[in-house]
Amino acid sequence: MPRPPLTMEEKRTIATSLIHAAQHIIFTEGLANVTLRKVSKLANVNTAILYRHFSDLDELLLFASVDLLKKMTFQYVERKKNKQSTTPFEMYMQEWRYFCECAFQHPECINHVFFSRHSHRLDTLLQDYYELFADELIHAGITLDDLLYCGNLCSTNYFLLTKLLGSQADKTALELLNDVIISYFHQLLLQKLSAGDSMDDSVLTEKMLYACRTLLNWAAPK
């Protein structure tokens, strides 16, 4: 007799156990050392079960890495509550400073979230993540919009640039500026991944902020 299909709650329980197992391995051994065998053993499930919930190991690793994004989103929500009057430029620079301070502490996870093979469909995956952990996220005061804001680096940066430079700014120039800023951040992230603890996080953060100031000065209407 065939086994009855899993209920939604059973699916959620198995998926979260796999995510938590992957998270544990990431933070104890590093993302590069996560394997299907280790995850399934720690979650106490058959390896084949993973493919019923995730397309591959990379997708599971993205879900596991999003836990760090959850932390960043909570910090963003707290900043919104205590929002002080700032100029669009100050707000833009503050957002990049907060992001960099966290990103360079956890370069493996951040690189996997924003620059891996599944990053192009991050919005959809974040919606799935929100459904899995809705109770926890709602309790923390995090909405899906908050998670998407922090989780879509490219579109959020473009949105902030538009607020900063004005809706009348040339769209092609804005897109180019956005691409250059994101690409430069990725290069700094790769430097951190390569150099490890020998690379000072604060130096990388200041480099990113300097690049933003320089590029914005170039792009600002004369």
Disulfide bonds with the S-S distance in Angstrom:
none
